[in-house]
Amino acid sequence: MKSFLSALQFLTRLRVTHFLKINEEAAFGRSMLFFPLIGLMIGVLLALVAFCSNFIFQPLTTAILVLAAEFLITGGLHLDGLMDSADGLLSGREREKVLIIMKDSCVGGMAVLAVFFLLSLKLAFLTELFAENLFVILIAMPVIGRWAIIYTMISYPYARKEGLGGIFHQQARNTHLIITSLYSAGLLLFILPVKLYPAPLLTVLCVFLCAHRINKVLGGHTGDTYGAANELAELFFLFWCAVLTKI
């Protein structure tokens, strides 16, 4: 229970410490097992927002409300990581300078452009998918996004000497990746129609290519790139679902 609540508190804005005192560092490792499950819960909430909005608004408005709901539920945690990663990785500097830029709290031009294009593309794909299994896609999207965090944490070294992401990385085990991969795959197979089965596989391939490239630049990953992995996985998943529905 502590591990589940730790994952819930870390990945969402819901605060549960007043219900149960959590030793965060001790629970971090086991909490990773619940990341895709928390993603499933987020996805159900997003699908509910889309379902209710569908009775009142047009597809574009519904898509915007879904993105706003995701931001409110997560507090923009992963978007922040994407922005910091974009500022550093797209700066064209050497490794140490990139890490300094990513740690800087100031928002640069690359961060603004990255979040603009990410949200614009998500908005466009959601609108495209409005009449094509949108609700099940919304449920599945956060699952594969949170799985991407686990994959990046476990598959690559940590690029900094300290940091919250480093605590997760130290607690990470290969068994976490195996277990979350198995039950995430089961959830996606159950949720998605057969026509969209290739979408998660193609998304995993894209996540691997991006994570491998970041690893070559930084010699590992950071908490920021974990967040970026989530956002990119969600975007790739929406992209492939949009492509497959048009075939």
HELIX and SHEET records of a PDB file:
HELIX    1   1 LYS A    2  LEU A   11  1                                  10    
HELIX    2   2 GLU A   24  SER A   31  1                                   8    
HELIX    3   3 MET A   32  PHE A   34  5                                   3    
HELIX    4   4 PHE A   35  ASN A   54  1                                  20    
HELIX    5   5 PRO A   59  THR A   74  1                                  16    
HELIX    6   6 LEU A   77  LEU A   89  1                                  13    
HELIX    7   7 ARG A   95  LYS A  103  1                                   9    
HELIX    8   8 GLY A  109  GLU A  128  1                                  20    
HELIX    9   9 LEU A  134  SER A  155  1                                  22    
HELIX   10  10 LEU A  164  GLN A  171  1                                   8    
HELIX   11  11 ASN A  174  ILE A  191  1                                  18    
HELIX   12  12 VAL A  194  LEU A  196  5                                   3    
HELIX   13  13 PRO A  198  LEU A  218  1                                  21    
HELIX   14  14 GLY A  223  LYS A  246  1                                  24    
END                                                                             
